[in-house]
Amino acid sequence: MAVAHGCILASIPTTRITKMPHAILNKEYKMKAPYKLNQGQSRIFHELPSGLNMEVIYQKGLRHEKRDKLWNPPPLVFVHGSFHAAWCWAEHWLPFFSQNGFDSYALSLLGQGESDAPEGSVAGTLQTHAADIADFIKKQTKLSPVLIGHSFGGLIVQYYIANEYSDLAGAVLVCSVPPTGNSGLVWRYLFSKPVAAFKVTMSLAAKAFQTSLPLCKETFFSKKMDDNLVLRYQELMTESSRMPLFDLRKLNASLPVASTGNPSTRVLVMGAADDFIVDAKGLEETASFYGVKPECVEGVAHDMMLDSSWEKGAQLILSWIKGLDGKDFA
């Protein structure tokens, strides 16, 4: 196999992926419905110390002569949550941030997407997932990156911050599970929204979102989301997670992630007004933990990076990153 950026390239050239018969793809890819990359994207594999390979979808930032003389954008590293993989960032946000000059890397955690699966019944722990991300950042990024995590991926990012694996230019928590885990969310739903609690349990714990299009849409997307798109993402989500991201019982016993947030890392806490999973109190809890004001994006649901108004969240992150050093360049 060839090597690129210190990573192993997929055995099939990226440019040929969309042209090959589905039967052949099944022999080469772990997902029965592999994600077809957008123009300018590469699928590479980072070899971890364990010898397992982690899928990375990479898109190089487009350089702007005037802007780049004044500012060297930090690389962006994206971490997905449960039932997702690197593809969820590659659909809209990687092209968006590439256009704005950012080298962008979307990771598939072990046991998810096209990444290798570890031994055992679950993909890992907060510690092992954070260590895998740290290994990638140490070996593959030249500048301190902005680490961006969604849902349970946001909890992994919080653990990363608390344990100071490496310097970050900043961290973004997108519809993140709070530092204390999801137990508070579950209990609030049980007492205040029992019907919603039942739907969330059926959708996620029983994985009913995989077979019910209406439930998948209600769980992850806005009402105005096109059903054909939801169906496509439903298939990708179903194929993405070959094993649970965590053992949730052990996970909750190890929380909160830290007694206090790490003051050396700038953090953006953002949520979605129409989030069916993480409620407003959950968003406020996370923001309070880091001593920041929560940003709630209107008109989007839990999967704001895939939702019909995905650009709202992307624009908010872009503005925040540009403000990290007090600069704002077009």
N, C-alpha and C positions, 0 to 999 in steps of 0.2 A: 504493500500500500504506500501511496505517496504521503508526504508530510507538508502541511501548510500552517504557518503561524505556530509551529510546535505541536500541532494537532494532526490526527490521522484523518485523511480525507475519506469520504464514503467510497465504497468500491465501485459504484456507478457514478460517472461524471454528472454533476448537477444539471448541466445543459441537456442531458438526455432523459432526465427523469420523466418529463411529461410525454415523451414519445414512446416509452416502453410499454409492452403489453402488461395488463394487470397481473397475469399469472406469474410473470417473471418478477414483478415487483414484490409479490408475496414471498418469494424466495430470498429476497435481499433485505426486506424491511420487516421490522417487528410489528408495526401497525398494519392491519389488513387494509386500512384505508389511509395510506401515507399522505402526509401533507405535501402539496406541490409548492415549491418555493416561488416567491415573486422575483421579478427581474432584479438583478443586483445582489441577490442573497446566495449564501453558500452554506451548505450543511457540513460541518466538520465535527470531529470527535476528539475530545480532550481525554487523554489517558490519566487516570487518577493513580495515586500511590498504591491502591489496592490492585491495580491492573485492569480494573473495569473502565469502560469508555463512557463518557458523558456527552450526549448530543448537544451541539451548540449551533444555533442558526445565527449567522453573522452577516451584517450589512455595514459596509464601510461608509463613513460620513463623507458627503460631497463637500469639497473645499471651496470656499469663497475667498478670493484673494484679499479683498478689503477687510472682511471680518476676521480672517485668520491671522492677519498681521497684528490685530489688537487682542485676540482672545484664542486660546487653544482649548477647545471644548473637551471636557473630561469624557472618557468612555462611559457608556451606560451598560449595566449588567442587569438583566431582567430575570426574576424568579417567579415562576407560576405557583398556583395553589393546587388543591386536590382536583383530580379528574381533568387536568389540563397538562400541557407540555409547552415546549418552546414555540410551537406554531401559533399559540394564542397571541403572542406579541408580534410575530412576523406578519400577520395579516394586515395591520394598519400602522401600529406604532413604530416598528422598525423602519418602514419607508419614510414615515413622517420625520423621525429624528435624524435619519440619514440625510434627508433634504436640508436639514438645519445644521449639518456639519458634524454630527455625533457618530463615532464608531459605536455600533450597537451589537450587543451579544445577548441572545435569549437562550437560557439553559434549560435542558430537560433533566430534572433530578433523577437519580437512579430508580429504575423500575417504572419509569414514565417515558412516554414518547418512544424515541428510537434509542434511548440510553440502555446500557446493560442493566440487568437486575442482580442485586446481591443475593446471597443465600439467606434463607429465612422466609417468614410469612409477610413481612412489611418492608418497605423501601428503606427505612432508616429512622433516625431520631433527629431532634433539633440539632444535636451536636454533630452527628455525621453529615447531615445535609449542609450545615454551615461550614464544616471543614472542607467538604468537596468544593463549595463555592470559593472558599478562601484559597484553595490550591489552584483553582482556575485563575483567580484574580492575580495571585502572586506570579504565576508563570506566563500569563497571556496578555496582561495589560501593563503598559509602560507608565501610565499616569494613574493616580488614585481615582477610582471610578465613582459614579453615583450608582448605588445599589437600589433597585426598584422591585418591591415584592407585592404580590396580590394575594389576598385572602390568607390561607395558611402559609403561603410564601412570604407574606408580610410578617408572620410570626417568626419565621426562620431569619428574616432580616433583623428583627428585633433581637434575637438571640445573638446574631453576628455582631451587632452593635455593642451589646452588653458585655461580650467576651473579647472585644477588641482584637479580632483576628488580624486586621490590617487597617491602615488608614483609608478612610473614605472621603471623597469630596462632598458627599451628602447621601442621604437615604430617603426614599419615598415609599410610604406605606399606602397602598391602594386597596380600599375596602378590606382592610386587614383585620384578622382575628385579634382581639385585644390582648395585652400582655398576660392577663389571667386565664386566657383560653376562651373556649366557646361555651363553657358551662353557664356563665351568666346570661348569655344570649338565649340559651335553651330554656332556662328557668323563667326568664321574663316573658318569652313567647308562650310558655305553658300557662302562665297566670293571666296574661293580658290578651293574648291572641291564640287561643287553643286550636282554632282551625288552621291558622298559619303554622303553628307548631307541628301539627299532624302532617301538613303538606311538606314542610321542610324535612321532617324525619323520614317520610316516605321517599322524598326526592333524593336525599343525600345518603342517609343511613341504609335504606333499602334499595338505593340506586334506581328508583322508579323513573328518574329523569331520562334514563337510557331508552326507555320504551314508550314513554308518554310525551308527545310533542308539546301539548299544552302545559304540562307540569315543568318540562325543561325550560320553556319560554318564561313561565312565571317565576321560576327559580333564578334564572341567570340574566334575563333580558327584559327590555322595555316592551310595553304592549304594542308599540308601533313597529317593532322589529319584524322584518319580512319572514314569513314562515319557512320559505325555502332556504334562507340563510340559517335559521334556527335548526332546520333538519340537517344541514351540512355540518354545523358545529356540534350538534348532538352526536353525530357519527364519529367525529374526531375526538370528542370527549370520552365516548364509550371506548374507543380504541387506545386512548392515551395512557390510561392507568391500569397496568397489568397487575399491580399490587397496591395495597393501601399505602399512602404516604407515611403514616405513623400508626403506632398502636395508641389510640386515643386515650385509653385508660392510663397507660404509663405516661403519656404526654401531659395530661391534666395534673397528674401527681407531681410533676416536675416544675410546675408553673407557680408563680409568675416568672417571667424570663430573667428578671433582676429586681433588686429592691428599689433601685432608682435607675433612671435612664442615664446613658453616657452623655455628659454635657459637651464632649468634644466633637460630636457628630451633629451636623445640622440635619433636621428631620422635617419633612413635609408629610402631614397626615391628611389624607383626602378620602372622602367617601362619596357614595352616590345617594341622591335623594330618594330614588326608587329601589333601593337595595332590599331584597327579600330575605337576605341572610344576616347581614350585619346591620343592626338597627342604629338609630341616632345616639343612644346611650353608649353603645359599643364604640362608636366613632369618638365620642367625647372622652371616654375612658382612656383610649389610646393617646389622644391629643394631650390630655391632662398629665399622663405619665411622662411625656416629653416636654411639658411646659410650653406647648404651642397652641395656636388657635386652629381648630379643625376647619378644613375646607370641604364644603359639601357641594358637589356638582349636580346641578338640576338637569332633569330630563334624561338621566342614564340610570341603569340598573347595576347589579353586582359585577357583571362582566363588562365594565365600562370600556375596556380596550377593544372589545368586539362589537359593542352595541351600535345602534344606528347613528348615534351622535358621539362616536368615539373621539372625535377631534376636540371635544370640550375638555376632557381630561388631559389629553396630550398637550394642548395649549397651556393649561394651568401648570403642568410640570415644566414645560419649556420656559415659561416666564419665571418660575421659581429658581430654576438652575441658573438662568442668566443673572438673577439677583444675588446669587451666592457670594460673588465678589464685587457686588455693587455696579456691575456693568450690564448694559442692555443694548446689544448690537443687532442690527437688522440682518 
